[in-house]
Each structure stands twice: as C-alpha cells, then as structure tokens.
C-alpha cells in the first residue's frame, strides 16, 4: 500500500473542484470550479514544476473487430513526469497537439493487449472512441494494479482539450482534477498556500466565502498511511507474540508429559552412565526439533497462503528468505526457552527413584 502511495510522489498536490466533502458530478464537478485557465495560472507560481489537468470518463474503444471498455483520461504531457510514465512504443502527445485538439491517443498496456492480442506495433493504428477516430501515437509500459486492486493499465490518454470538446462536450474548459508537482518537498506548504490564494482570487471569493476547491497534500496522505500501517504492524506483532507464547506453552507441556512418561527410561540411562548434562541435552534437543517441525509446517502454510492471497487479491505477496530465516530463528528460540525447564526437570531426577517409578 505504501509503495503505491509513494509512487505518486511525495511532492504532489491534488486540487479538486468543490469544497472539501462536497459531492461533485459531471466533467468538472457540480459547480465546475476548476478550469484549464486555472491550470495555466498555477504553472506560473514559483516552486511549481508541472501541472496536469485531467478529465476522465468510461469509453468503448474499438479497433477493427475488437472492442474494449476502458477509462479515457484527457490530460497534458506533464502527466508523464508527474506519474513517471514509461513508453513501450511510440511517443506521448505534445503541447501542440493539445492546443490543436488533435485526435491522438496513448494506450495503456491492458487496452493494447486486448485490442492487439497478437502484439505488434500499434503506433499509427486508428481506433474509435465514442464514434470519433483517433490515431494511436504511443503505448505505455505496464504500471500494474493500484493499492485498491484497480488496473492502472486499463486507460487511454488523449489531449485534455480533445477529450473536453470531442468526447465529453464540455464548452467551459472545466476539469475534474489538477495534479501539481512541486519542485521540492520543502516548498510544499508555500506552494499549497499560493495555489489557494491564486484560486480564491481567480474565482472571486470574498473573505468570508469558503473555498470552492480543495487541495490534498500527498505527503500528508503518506504520513497518515504510514501511521496506520505502523499501528497495524504493532497489532500484528502482538498477535504473533501471543501465538508464540501459546505455542511455547504447548511445547513445554508436551515435554513435561514426555518426561513423566519416560521417567524409568531416564533412570536406566543414568544407571548405565549417562550424565545429567546428557539428559538435559537430549530433552532440549527434542524440544527444539518439535519446534522446528512446527516451523516447517508453518512456513509451508505461509507460502501457500501468500500465493493464494496474491492470486485472489491481485497484490504482490512475496515470501522473502529473511522471513523464512526469521521464522526458523524464533522457532529455535521458543524450543530452547520453553524446553529448558522440562529438560532441567528430567536431568534433576534421582536415578534410584526414576528406576522405581511406576
């Protein structure tokens, strides 16, 4: 989850139309409070590296006899730097094509694989979006699934102006989102304040009027997510500690029963020359082997469970060598710690009493 959030960049601001918590609908929100003009104005602020306005909608993509329902996102070339997009084929559209409302498109990997199942070069091909013909100029490398399991490759990028006029019929240049990349982390607060001041001025909001936009700081989202995952880590560690304690008590009880059942055997061994240290080592070794047997089945179950979870949830759930070694180390420690008392008890038996035990 943290990796997906961090992939957005810690120096990213997201500007949405409407006040915080306000329901928005349509291409630019219920009151269409953000426009391309706002994006161009924000670009001039000091500390702003890139601004990518965005409109999006679901669309049926057609290529020859192949069709695929995907998400079309109208934006600008700045999205390449903001989202760290990599091209597998061709190029991304440029500023000139944004200004001229050019019908060009860049395909995500999922869209490409469904429209071009046999592979090959898609650049130059003609696809149709809502009855409009678009020329494919590039194909993106795979980005994988988001933290929520959403396929980030199931997208078609087109110039924002083309999407507004040709696909969505937007005449007021309204947008659904502005992604603002700040030059440095230390400038985040200043740029966020500057954007708020600029938009209030552009939207002619009075001193007592609430913002008709809201700004989300990805760095704050990261901080919150890290706090939540930190608490989850502590919680899971607590559950694991209780499990280890219960398991250790189980090992100790089994070994105590074993000592009781084998009292005569212990007496015989002592009578033929076994020292107390030999008895201690024997039972301690048995406790460790018992723990390692449980460790083996636990690791096997964990690996199988991780693979099933990865297949069902669509998330990567690799089992590292360090995790396996850590499990083995804890099992050894549990075996030694909880097996020492039964082993010490066995080694402390009186040989004569042990031989006469019934």
N, C-alpha and C positions, 0 to 999 in steps of 0.2 A: 504493500500500500504506500509506504513511504517513497519507494522508488518511483512509483507512478506520479506522485505529487511532486517529487523533486525534479522529474523530467520536464515539468512545466517551467522550471527556473525559479530561483528564489527572488529574483529581481523583476517580478512580473506583477502588474496591476490589471485587474479586470473591472471595466466600467460597464454597468448595466443600466438600461433605461428604467425609469420609475423609482420611487422612493424605496428604501430598504423594506422588504417584506410585502411590497405591493405586487398584486397579480398583474402579469403582462401577457399579452397575446398579440398575434399578428406578426408582421415582419419586423416591426420596430418597437413593439410594446403597446400598451393601451393608449398612451398619450404620445408615442413617437418622439421621445425626448432626446434621442441621440441621432446625429446625422453624420454624413461624410464631412461636412464642414467642421464639425467638432473634432473629427479625427485629424484633419489638416491643421487645425489650430493647435491641438495638443502636440503635434510634431515639432512646432516651433519653440516649445518650452525647453529651458536648459535642463540637462540631465536625462532627456528622453532619447533613447536610441532608436526604437522602432515603434510604430503604431499600426495595428492591423484591425480595421473594421470588419465586421462579419455579419452576414445574413445567412440563414440556413433553412432548409425545408426538405421534406421527403420527396423523392422524384423517381419515376420509372425510367431507367436507362435502357436504350435499345441499340443493338449493333447487329445488323443483318437479321438473322433469325433468332438471335439471343436477346433475352430481356433480363433485367435485374433491378429490384427495388433498392435504392440506396439513399444516402443523405447527400444533398448538394450544398456546398458551402461557398458563398460568394465572399471573397476577401481580396487582399492585395499581396504583392510579392514579399512584403515584410513578414508574412506568416512563416516563410522559410527559415528565417533567422530566429524568430520567436519560438517556433515549435521544433527547431533542429531537424527539418525535413531533409531526407536524402533521396536523390533521384536514381531510379534503376534504369530508366530510359528517357531520352529527350531532355527537356528543359521545363522550367516553370514559366508561366506567363509573365510579361513585363509591364512596367508602368504605362507604356504607350498603348498596350492592348487594354488596360483598364480604362484609360481615357477615351478610347475609341469604341468601347462596348463590344470588343471583339468576341466572337463566339468560339472561344478556345477552352479546352478543359485539360485538367491533370487528374489521372485516375489513381485511386488508392489500390493497394495490391489485391484486396479481395474483389473489388469491381473488375480489375484487369483479369484475374483468374477465372471469373465467371463469364465474362464477355469473350475472352480469348483462351478457352480451355486447352488449346494445343500450343499455347505460348506464342512466341514470335514477336516481331516489332509492331507495337500498337501506334507508334507515332505516325501521324498523317491520316489515321483512320477517321471515319466520320461516324459519330454517334448521335442519337436523338434524345433530347431532354424535353419533355412536355411538348413534343411536336416541333421543337427547334433543333436545327442541325448544328452540331459543334464539332470542331476539329481537335483531335487529341494531340497535344504537344508534349506530353510527358507522362511517365508512370513513376509512382513513388515506391521506395523500398518499404518493406513491412515494418510497422510500428508495434504490432501485437495488440493484445487486449488491454483495456484500462483496468483500474483497480475495481471497478464495478462490473467487470466482465464484458463491457461493450467493445465491439470490434472497431478499433481506430483506423483500420484499413478499408472499411466499408464507407468510402467517401469519394465524392467528385468535387474537385476545386475548380471554380470558374471565377473570372473577374467580378468584383463586387457590383460594379455598375451593370454588367451584363445580367447578373442574377436579378438585380432590382427591376430592370426595365423589361427584359425578355422573358424571365421565368416567373417573377412574382408580381409584376405590375405595380411596383412601388414608384410613385411620382415625386415624393417629398424627400428622397435620399435618406430615409430613416434606416437605421441599422439596429441589430439586436444586441450587439456586443462590441466593445472596443478593448483590444488587448494591447497594453502599453508595456514595453520592455524598457526598464530604467538602466542607465549606463553602469551604475554601481549600487551595491547594497546600502552603502552609507547615505545615498541620496533618496531612498525610498520615501521617507516621511516628507521630505521637502517637495518632491515631485507630486506626491499624493495631495498635499495641501495646495500646490499650484494648480493642479488639474481641477480640484474642487472650486477654487476661486475663479478660474477661467470659465468653467461651465456655468457657474452661477451668473457670471457677467453676461455670457452669450445668451443664456436663457432668460435674462432679465428678471431674476428673482430678487425680491425685496429682502431686507434684513430679517424680517420675521417669517419669511416663507421657507418651508422645508425644501431640501434638495429634491429635484425631480429626477435624480440619478443616484446610484450607489456604487461605491468603489470598494473592491475587495482586494486585500493585500495577500498575495500567495505566501509571502514569508510568515504572515500571521496564521494562515491555514496550516503551513508546515509545522509551526510551533505547537499549534493545538493538536495536530495529528501525532506529533512526537510525544506529547504529554499523554494522550490517550493510549498509544501503543506502549509507552513506558509503564502505565498502570496495568495494562493487560499482561505485560511481561512479568511484573511483580506478582500479579494474581496467579498466572500460570506456574510461576516458580513456587508459590505457596502450595498449589495443588500438587505439584511434583514432589515437594518436600514431605507433604502428608503421605503421599503414595509410598515414598521411600521409607518413611517411618513405619507404616503398616507392613510393608514388605519385610523390613528388617526384623520387626517383632515376630513375624511369621517364621522367618529363618531361625530365630533364636528358640522359639517354641518347638519347632521340628527337631532341632539339635538337642534340646533338653529331653525330649521324648526318646530320641535315639540313645542318649547317654543312659537313661533309665533302663531301656530295653537291653542294652549291651553291657550292663554292669559286670556280669560274670565274664564276658569276653575281655573286658578291661583288666579284671583281676587275673585272668590267665596270662595275658600279655605281660603284666607286671611280674608275675611269678616266674616267667621264663627269661626275664632280664630287661624288659622294656623300661626305660626311664620315664619319669613324669614329663620331661620335655618331649619324648617320643609320642606320648599320648596327647599332649597339648597340640603338637604339630599335626597329628592325624586328624583330630576333630576340627581343628581350624581349617585344614585343607578341605575337608568335606563341606564345611560351611561356605568356603569360597567357591568351590565347584558348584554347589547348589545355587549360589547367587549368579554365577556365570551362565548356568543353564537357563535360568530365568531371563538373564540379559540377552542370550541368543534368541530366545523366542520373542522377547520384547522388540529387539532390533528388526527381526523378520516381520513382525506385525506392523511396526512403524514404517518400514519401507513399502510394504504392500498398501498400507493405508494412505501414505503420501501419494503413491501412484494413482490410486482410485480418486483421491481428492483432486489431484491435478487434472485428471481426465474429466471429472464431473464439473468442477468449478472453472476450468479453463485458466487456472493460475499455475505458475511455475512453483513446484514444491520439491526442490532437490534435497536429497539427503547427503550431507557432506561427510567426509571422512572424519572431520573433527567431532561431529555429533556422535558418530559411532564410537570413537575412542573415548569420548567423554562418558558415554553410557557404560562402557566397559570399566572405566576408572571408578565410577560411582558404585558399580556392582561389586568390584573388588573391595572398596572401602566398606560397603554395607556388610559383605561377608565377613571381613576381618573384625569390624566393630561389634556386630551383633553375634558373631560366632565365638568371640573370645571368652565370654562368660561360660557358655556350656563346655567349651574346651577346657577352661580352667577348672571347672567343676569335675570334669572327667579325670583330669590329671591329679586332682586332690583326693581321689578316693583312696581309702585304706585297702591294700591288696587282700588282706585276710577277710575283711568284711565283704569285699567285692566278690571273692570266690564263694562265700557262703550265701550270697544274695539269691533269693528266690523270686 
